[in-house]
Amino acid sequence: NGQLLATGCADFKCRIYSTFATDVDGTNVDAGPFAASTGPLEFGEVYAELSALGWVHAVAWSPSGNTLAYTGHDSSVHFADLSSAAPNKELVVQTVRLPQLPLCSLLFLSEAALVGAGHDFNPNIFTASANGWSFFCNVDKETSKTEASGAGGGGGANSG
């Protein structure tokens, strides 16, 4: 909405800041999912501070702004449900741990799909269901050695 800023830091935190400035925004305050819980905050004040178990490499907003995803150096992706924001109540955060190297970038494809890419050079797709977020698949599918060599391969530089 232009009045919230999410950051990832090396102190294992993801923070959501207010960027509302009266001189720029006038009276058009849009605290997004925090409107009912805290109301508008001044520029630079923190709406939420979320934890990770490693440096936070990337953050991404869902198209509606109701979910914030962030990924850390501990090979996990966290999904914060910002629609659960309420006074004196912690945000609901779901964590999906990965058995591979960390992700470095995230992008929502829709409200229910996220792609993440990182050190493995094979983007991951995550999907949401009634049970929450989960790993769905890698973009590049692994092939067996016989498929990789190709049928009738030959494959040499000067094969004929």
VMD Tcl script that draws the C-alpha trace (Angstrom):
set ca {
  {0.00 0.00 0.00}
  {3.06 2.28 0.01}
  {2.83 2.97 3.74}
  {4.42 -0.24 5.04}
  {8.03 -1.34 4.55}
  {9.33 -4.83 5.36}
  {13.04 -5.35 5.97}
  {15.25 -8.37 6.60}
  {18.37 -7.98 8.71}
  {21.50 -9.80 9.82}
  {20.22 -9.68 13.43}
  {17.82 -12.57 12.60}
  {14.81 -10.22 12.45}
  {12.23 -9.20 9.89}
  {10.60 -5.88 10.72}
  {7.60 -4.04 9.32}
  {7.92 -0.25 9.52}
  {5.50 2.59 8.98}
  {6.39 4.87 6.08}
  {3.40 7.16 6.64}
  {4.43 10.81 6.34}
  {1.81 13.50 6.84}
  {3.57 15.89 4.42}
  {3.36 13.28 1.64}
  {0.30 11.19 2.49}
  {-1.85 13.91 4.05}
  {-4.76 12.34 5.88}
  {-4.86 9.21 3.69}
  {-3.59 6.83 6.35}
  {-3.49 3.18 5.26}
  {-2.00 0.93 7.93}
  {-3.06 -2.09 5.90}
  {-3.59 -5.17 8.04}
  {-2.51 -3.25 11.16}
  {-5.27 -0.62 10.90}
  {-7.59 -2.34 13.39}
  {-4.87 -3.45 15.79}
  {-2.60 -0.44 16.25}
  {-3.86 2.33 14.02}
  {-1.45 4.54 12.11}
  {2.11 4.93 13.36}
  {4.52 7.74 12.63}
  {7.23 7.37 9.98}
  {9.91 4.86 11.04}
  {7.97 3.26 13.90}
  {7.80 -0.56 13.98}
  {4.47 -2.31 13.47}
  {5.91 -5.81 13.91}
  {9.20 -7.59 14.60}
  {9.40 -11.22 13.49}
  {12.16 -13.70 14.32}
  {14.18 -16.09 12.18}
  {16.98 -18.52 13.02}
  {19.48 -16.92 10.65}
  {20.16 -13.78 8.66}
  {17.06 -12.73 6.79}
  {17.92 -12.75 3.09}
  {14.63 -11.73 1.46}
  {11.09 -10.56 2.17}
  {8.00 -10.53 -0.08}
  {4.44 -9.24 0.27}
  {1.49 -11.23 -1.07}
  {-0.61 -9.32 -3.64}
  {-3.24 -8.45 -1.00}
  {-0.63 -7.47 1.59}
  {-2.11 -9.91 4.12}
  {0.83 -12.33 4.05}
  {4.51 -11.52 4.41}
  {7.04 -14.20 3.50}
  {10.66 -14.01 4.59}
  {13.56 -16.41 4.24}
  {16.62 -16.89 6.38}
  {20.11 -18.31 6.23}
  {18.87 -21.35 8.17}
  {17.17 -22.69 4.99}
  {13.65 -21.85 6.11}
  {10.79 -19.79 4.74}
  {8.43 -18.05 7.16}
  {4.88 -16.99 6.31}
  {3.40 -14.30 8.58}
  {-0.39 -14.03 8.49}
  {-0.86 -10.28 8.86}
  {-4.63 -10.61 8.82}
  {-4.23 -12.08 12.33}
  {-2.91 -8.72 13.64}
  {-4.72 -7.73 16.83}
  {-3.84 -5.62 19.87}
  {-1.54 -7.44 22.32}
  {-1.51 -10.56 20.14}
  {1.47 -12.03 18.31}
  {1.18 -12.58 14.58}
  {0.67 -16.14 13.38}
  {3.88 -17.24 11.63}
  {4.28 -20.60 9.89}
  {7.76 -21.93 9.12}
  {8.68 -24.32 6.30}
  {12.17 -25.82 6.67}
  {14.10 -26.93 3.60}
  {16.72 -29.72 3.32}
  {18.94 -27.65 1.01}
  {20.96 -24.47 0.80}
  {19.24 -21.17 1.76}
  {16.99 -19.17 -0.52}
  {18.02 -15.60 -1.41}
  {14.94 -14.21 -3.13}
  {11.18 -14.62 -2.90}
  {8.28 -13.66 -5.17}
  {4.55 -14.23 -4.73}
  {2.94 -15.60 -7.89}
  {-0.54 -15.30 -6.36}
  {-2.16 -15.27 -2.90}
  {-1.57 -19.02 -2.69}
  {1.76 -19.51 -4.50}
  {5.31 -18.31 -3.85}
  {8.55 -19.00 -5.68}
  {11.93 -18.83 -3.95}
  {15.41 -19.08 -5.46}
  {18.80 -19.42 -3.87}
  {22.15 -21.14 -3.72}
  {20.88 -24.43 -5.23}
  {20.10 -22.72 -8.57}
  {16.75 -24.52 -8.68}
  {13.75 -22.36 -7.75}
  {11.25 -23.79 -5.26}
  {7.47 -23.41 -5.42}
  {5.43 -23.16 -2.20}
  {1.64 -23.33 -2.07}
  {-1.01 -22.51 0.49}
  {-3.94 -24.74 1.34}
  {-6.44 -24.99 4.17}
  {-3.62 -26.62 6.21}
  {-1.19 -23.74 5.64}
  {1.90 -23.31 3.49}
  {4.05 -26.18 2.22}
  {6.80 -26.95 -0.26}
  {5.22 -27.99 -3.58}
  {8.04 -28.73 -6.03}
  {11.29 -27.57 -7.62}
  {10.94 -25.78 -10.95}
  {13.63 -27.95 -12.57}
  {12.70 -31.60 -12.24}
  {15.52 -34.06 -11.63}
  {15.99 -36.68 -14.31}
  {17.50 -40.12 -14.07}
  {20.92 -40.81 -15.61}
  {19.37 -42.69 -18.56}
  {17.01 -39.77 -19.31}
  {19.87 -37.29 -19.00}
  {22.08 -39.16 -21.46}
  {19.27 -39.12 -24.02}
  {17.90 -41.97 -26.11}
  {20.39 -43.01 -28.76}
  {22.67 -40.31 -27.32}
  {26.02 -40.83 -28.99}
  {26.67 -37.34 -27.68}
  {30.38 -37.21 -28.55}
  {31.82 -34.18 -30.33}
  {32.95 -36.08 -33.44}
  {30.65 -39.07 -33.45}
  {30.63 -39.76 -37.11}
}
mol new
graphics top color blue
foreach p $ca { graphics top sphere $p radius 0.5 }
foreach p [lrange $ca 0 end-1] q [lrange $ca 1 end] { graphics top cylinder $p $q radius 0.2 }
display resetview
